[in-house]
């Protein structure tokens, strides 16, 4: 089931947090790498961290969260490298996809996540889909502590 709302209309309400995003995810292309970690939904929120780099060097990092609001809507809040938080209200949700948008932000204006088989796919872009960047994350399985 897909629920969408135009950016000028009321955002979807009552959707569950995307627990299918929970876990430790990574992608590597040559020496470039990106990690993203999401907690399980709890208390109306999922907390996330992301970092990118090249070889042993860290390039960027970001604190992120997805939260359910009192009015039943959901939002993605990003704090790149500890800077001021930017809010992206949810505009679309399904069983395996979620999209957030903030047309007033310079870049990105749209943030999308979806599952594609075992992959978690993330994409940022302008509202019209231009200037897109995409990450195909594979889940990192924690070592067995036995």
N, C-alpha and C positions, 0 to 999 in steps of 0.2 A: 504494500500500500504506500502510495506517495502522497504527501501533503505539501502543497506549495502555496505561497502567497506572493502577489506582486509586491514590490518594495514600497508602493504607496498604500497598500492595504494592511489590514491587521495581520500580524505574524501568527503562525500556527501556535496553538496553545495545547498544553497537556501532553506533549510528546515525552517519551522516556529518554533519559541520557543514553548516548550511544555506547553501551557497554562492549560492543564488538570492536571498539578502538582500544580497549584496555590492554596493556602489555608493553613490552620493550620491543621497539622496531628499529631497523637500520637499513640503510642502502649504501652501496659503495660503487663508484665508477672510477676505475683507475685508483689514483691516490686520494680522490675526493670522497668524502663520507658525510653522512647525516644520520644522527640518532634521534629518535623521538620516543618518549616514555609517557604513558598515560595510566593513571590510577584507575581502579575500579570505581564505578559510581557509588557515592556515599554522601549522605547529608545534602543531597541536591547539587552535587558538584563533582566534576572530574578535574584533577590537577595534572598538568603536563609540563614537560621540559623538552627543549629541542636544542641541539647543538650541531654545528657544521664545521668541517675542517678540511685540511689538505695534508696528507701524511700525518706527522705528529702534531701539527699546528692547529690550534683552535681558531676558527674564523669568526663565527657568530654564535650567540646563544640567546635563548628566549624562555621566559616563564609564561605559561599559558593555562587557561582554565576554561571549562565549559560549565555554565551554571544555569540552573533552573531558577527563574525569578518568581516572586510572589504572585504576579499576575498570570502565571502559567506559561509564559514564553521562555525561551532559552537564548543564551548569548555566549559567544566565544570572546574571551578577553585576552589580549596579547600584550606582553611587556617585553619588547626586544631589548636585550642587554640592560635591563633595569630601568629603561626610560619610562615615560608616562604610559599608562595603560590605554589601549585603544579597544573599543567595544564594537563587535560585529554581531548584530541581531540575527537569529536564525530565520531563514526564508524558505527552507525546504528540508523535509525529513522523510525517510522511509526506513524499512527494516535494516538496510545495509548502506545507507548514504545520508549525508547531512551537509547542508550548505548554509553559510553565513555571509552577510553582505553589509558593507558600509559605504554607500556611494559618496559620502563626504570625505573619506580618507583618500590620500594621494595614491598610495600603492602599498599593499594590495587593496582592492575593493571587494574582492570575493575570495572566500576560503571554502574549499570543498574537500570532504573526505568520503571515501567509499571503499567497500571491500570488493576485491576482484579475485575470487578463489581464496587462496591463502594470503594474498597480498593485501596490505593496507595502502591505498593510493591517496595522496594528498596533492592538491593543486591550488595555487594562488594565481590571481589574474586581476585585470581591470574588470569592471562590471560587464562589459561586452564580451569577455573571454579573451581579449587580446593581452599580449605580454605575459602569457601563461608560463608558469614553471611547475613541473610535476615531479613527484617523488614516488617511486614504487618500493615500499618498505616490505621487507620480510621480517617475520617475527623471530626474535632472539629467544631461544629456549634456554632458561637458566640451567646451570649445571646441577646435576643430581647430587644432593648433599648426603646421600646414604653412605 
